[in-house]
Amino acid sequence: MADQTVVVTGASGFIGKHITKEFLDNGYTVIGTVRSEAKADQTRAAVGPEHLDRLSFATVDLMSDDGWDEALQGADALVHSASPFPLGSPDDPEELIRPAVDGTLRALRAAQAAGVNRVVLTSSCVAIYNDDLRAGQTILDETNWSPTGTAGSSAYDDSKTLAERAAWDFVAAEDMQLATVNPGVVWGVPLDTDYGTSLGLVERLLDGQDPMLPDVSFPVVDVVDVARMHRLALEIDAAAGERFPATGGAMTMQEMAETLNAEITGSKAKTRLAPSWLIRFMARFNADMKTIAPRLGRSGAVSGANATSTLGIDFVPPRDALLSAARFVVANR
């Protein structure tokens, strides 16, 4: 499949740049979708000069039909990684949900019209980890789905869950092949200094911005593993129809802070846990705390076993992903 053409949406993002480079490094021709020519230039610089003869760009928007059909013409596969990713919660959840859902369907319709049958979607562990364990289940996995529209789901959580569900419904009706990659918190080394909000939590911890930390944990994955999973999910026949949680394990915020203080010179991370009652009280009037409160004391563990068994992924340990991200942040300030 290495001589094929893949459309990578959101190619200028932190994850998108790594996905683009992964496919280029393995012989594919890539058409990256971006929102501006400036983003295209930035992505070219980030992925390096080696394969630029096999990289081109199309300017499209998740909320507009313009350019999508043209972007998919002649493609063999679609990797849809474009989705809004804020650091905070918007006042109106539809600000995130509509672009995520409508943008996903817009990309899939263009793929279907162009005769593209194989799709890999970047979803998220948030589409999994707000669910409860079933009887006999010891860890959440790809069979779990987060409920939406609940007190414990943020606008971002709902946007990823609803976009993924919309994708599965679409491909079932159109007889297309889909695999999803569901990353946890994505860290590791960016390809340039424009990494958006992806390393925002690392920066907050390093700077000691929060005097106390909530008792929550999250699944963690290295961005290199995420990019490789997208390629393998496209290449391996058995991956079609599968969801692949991308996580090498979970870390609490306290563990993150302690790791940074132990390994990163100058880290100011606070390690004191906030009383859970305080977080719940703040949740009454703070949107971010309202999102965190239902997760207090819950494990953030999600099984990455499907990626290991089907795709052969040996995940980078969460601690290593965190530290490589932190070292990059410190070195590029």
RAMOMO-V929517 format. One record per run of one state. SS is the DSSP state (@ for helix, = for strand, . for the rest). FROM is the first residue (numbers start at 1). LEN is the number of residues. If there is no record, write none. Layout:
ss-><SS/SS>
from-><FROM/FROM>
len-><LEN/LEN>
This chain:
ss-><./=/./@/./=/./@/./@/=/./@/./=/./@/./=/./@/./=/./@/./=/./=/./@/./=/./=/@/./@/./=/./=/@/./=/./@/./@/./=/./@/./@/.>
from-><1/5/10/14/26/29/35/37/48/52/55/60/68/73/77/81/94/114/118/123/125/128/140/141/155/175/177/184/185/188/200/208/213/214/217/223/236/237/240/243/247/249/253/264/273/274/276/283/287/294/302/303/305/312/318/332>
len-><4/5/4/12/3/6/2/11/4/3/5/8/5/4/4/13/20/4/5/2/3/12/1/14/20/2/7/1/3/12/8/5/1/3/6/13/1/3/3/4/2/4/11/9/1/2/7/4/7/8/1/2/7/6/14/2>
